Amino acid sequence: MAEHKFMVEDPQGPFSTVETYDSKASSKPKKRNTYAIACTILASTTSILIGYDGGVMSGVADYIQNDLNLSDVEIEIVNGMINSMSLLGAFMAGRTSDYVGRRYTIVIAGAIFFVGAFLVAFATNFAFLLVGRIVAGIGTGYAFMIAPVYTTEVAPASARGFFTSFPEVFINSGVLLGYISNYGFSKLPPHLGWRFMLGLGAIPSVMLAVGVLALPESPRWLVMQGRLGEARKVLNRISDSNQEAEERLADIKAAAGIPPEHNEDVVQVVKKRSSGSGVWRELLLHPTPAVRHILIAGVGIQFFQQASGIDTVVLYSPRIFAKAGLKSTDKKLLATVAVGFSKTFCILISTFYLDRVGRRPILLASVGGMALSLVTLGSVLEVANRHPDGEVTWALIVCIATVMCFVGSFSMGLGPIAWVYNSEIFPLRLRAQGAAIGVVVNRFMSDVNSTTFISLYKAITMSGAFYLYASVAATSWVFFYVMLPETRGRTLEDMEVLFGSYHQWRSVAKKLENNRSESPNSNVPSSNNNDNSSTMGPPETA
């Protein structure tokens, strides 16, 4: 068959889109597409690498410090280096995914992490160890950025929260595996145990790089390349029906600026659109009100996710338990395993309820629980600090329980929702780089926490550090309540309908509901490509 090509000019803005709505179809319950679930699960396994590294470093740090004779400052650098370099990896991944596609970017992430894990396992001194952490950090940045983007672009709107929470599920699973690895390999000689703990991370990276080759490419990326025939085939497999696939394809074409009357298998799109150039100008220099609001929301939720101290608790939980009076190394590692189980179990709450309850209620409940847990943890550590020579049993029990509550509250809401929200709110053309900005902010704050915590609690006591984190969590609750609209059930192509009015988004949502009730049978809403705040039609419902 001959290929038909035509030129597509850039539309007036990144939000030129047509929304379709079928009230009859939306009222019928839909079964989850098993092929789409398999794709998102396999793509999300890249997140195991991220979680495993964080979990294993919490227990391996003391062994490395003793074996290689490192100072506290050098350990902080080793812990923080992977987060620092993930900033670079996230920026690189955003550009890479626009050029080579989402699927091959996941393969690249696994390959880079494999090299980093191999180098770290055979490190003989601080410099060697640092090089391995630098390489692994770049792979981590790739994984942080690409896994949520791919799963978001594969998932249907009605189940996007369920699908896009998978990366966080696997991060938590990786953390748990890291804790278990610490406990298991702690029985080996100290100079070998920590090498096995870190080197084990190379195994899933190889399996990931091979397995991901069986995945289909993101249909949204294929459309941006003008490969409509391939995108249609992928959508037919990940959608519940061919009709739904065609509706999703029409929405993606509209967002990409491809006229609806063109249905050729291959079309030629302008290079600027397909390669992602000019995106930074649209995001940072000349954003529309909607894009600016989206950027503030995406950066804000990623900032507060880490500023509330989650990585500090994961990395330094053995030190926290030691401060509360737990001296045995085995018992400290077992306590971290319990924390890992709590973190992994609670993620299932958001996985199954994000698309039923919505993002905002779960997010606000999660952050409220985190703030309360941090205040309690700070108070308990203050009691323990006043009894430095003896173990206060009740304080130790409350400390462990509070840490479990904190990581559980994080995992049920703020942990997964930050990635779901950040990857779903950006429009198609800006999605890769927009998500990358969020990852960079997230990794920067994680780096700040992991490299400064020891110095921080030495300066203001450990209890003071957790009171500080509690105040940050309380501030984030106010930010989320005011600035973040509910996005449940909306297609990626109409997401900007709720953005641009900042704290007044509720009035916009109310108008949309009124318009929807007045014209429930309207299939194609009116739009104006010259007006960035144009009224969109009714969104899909979950």
Steps between C-alpha positions, in 0.01 A plus 500: 500500500636839406562742779301823491676801647392853575633788701347593832565851628523579869167610646464826687579335832567165657140462613317488169287194555158351440331302770247227433251378753259211494268503798373149429845351472624676810215364709593137435756339727812396311732212569867585525695415186736218595747582221522861616553379857780269385667787312489738795619235746800412283588866436459583868749234609771756423389666824617196698854620431423836661338352808761229543783752503327715761414204721837329480696819574322537834677189630812488288634843597649384832671203336651718226611759753683239707647304208628798299568724802267778385400805703141609570536770234616247240205274584265794454660566161464134399134500606427828326697447181241275342237770550729776370578310181138401453437871427722463194344165413147643512588785262672257266206261514248768401694577183590139432139381524392755241768383258512121538163435663380409847571127468869523406552765767395240760758261351767770528405557866550133581834483317641806679390374840662161432837666436466708817410200719794303357745780577372554854518129584871489412598838649826500695510861618289814532576630147413166336181480702406853401541428128263206531244710686524771233421251222221337701359846574466581131315171449275585794412836343404324177281253689330767714399697194406236242301242699212734600492663155471167318234360731301824481503498120395135481226516763138595419362803683252294705779295661801729469548533876503121535753453220723796578535405866686183392844670496456600865383146583825366358708769672355383832555138403862587419543671838368188672732276298789727596415466870472122469829489308668695779382254761582192293851599392587641843592143597792506252843643589463881514741564210290273273147557627461859387635415152234232455234738632582765239601268215169314515337806341671414169284188450156663456651768275609234249161326512330838455706603198415173323136479604408855402584423138174303488298813588320710240608859452290776655215584259532869581868500404417314178242763408755776566723325246216478247477120526122481526468143377727366773329717761161364395622140537634570849182676607289210371693271736501721811141624467180314588357532149594622153257789543677613816832468319380725218370757748834504684686528170284796397574678829875440467502617136321819600750567778786436254352741244410235241169577320230239574427432132845352441512131586802380301729245662797736473490878494780751500508736794720803540834413662452754777193318627629145471840559660385715791709809420360833618329335795713675761399836358132407531547362849724759663531817293159559345250271673126552468308543828395136483856376444630723781241360741583144388871566553443642849282203593742241358809656655320566829380146556844357418673752726281425799516124446869504591513810722284319755791265575404161355847420365652597832285244681568228240876558491562565868235286671769285673648818651155617605436170678846513659422849628182361656703237685522201263865389507509155334590512130279199420203655678549830320502324163191298596323823601578647157349188338179569695508858371542365147194277536294796624616714208421228245161402644365855523577575135219259410247746646574761237545241226141380530327818617658786304247461217209445736554765766714747305846650544423785740323318787769232522781755463370727776438208736850369427676830571296553816609158627862576416498829691346337807751213485795738475387701801460176700839370384671824600337488843598137560861565396508796737402266786766250395756780478445577869588140591827444311625225732192280510243356262148639545301201377173677433679779314679248279173320418324828420799609290486188281121519474514870409760444228276226358202738510700774331620286209156340477328839478751608237450185294123514502490850353781748446745234377307370198280803438799728444603281205144447373420870515829626358486265201134556412454878519748610231372519140635254245765722344636612837459174690849349485686819592231612744517169685881525492488836680291342775747211531793744523332692783413173675856366474652832607295505819578133562868584460470788748336272757738207462817713507407737782299293747795396717625859516146625559422280798843570649419871478139501627463144642321218319165589655541858378565372148172309499309797638638694202379230260158510669470874431586438135231229479242738651594767245466248217148411616394863455668519157330182377160610629518837328688437176441143379181424304347153496608317182325165543344368179616776268681423177857616463400708201251717694691528828563875466128566533547525878823696495568869452268636770730397788310499832172570316502162325191389694280752321629369166423142601151603607435669165614185321260289699218744423582494129510122511159474665346749255629322189565137592476381139750743360774306324728775377538808715571837360857625519703793391862438415578865554372493856706304748212498746245367253213297640541129452234231486418259780789279601498126523383363830666227695 
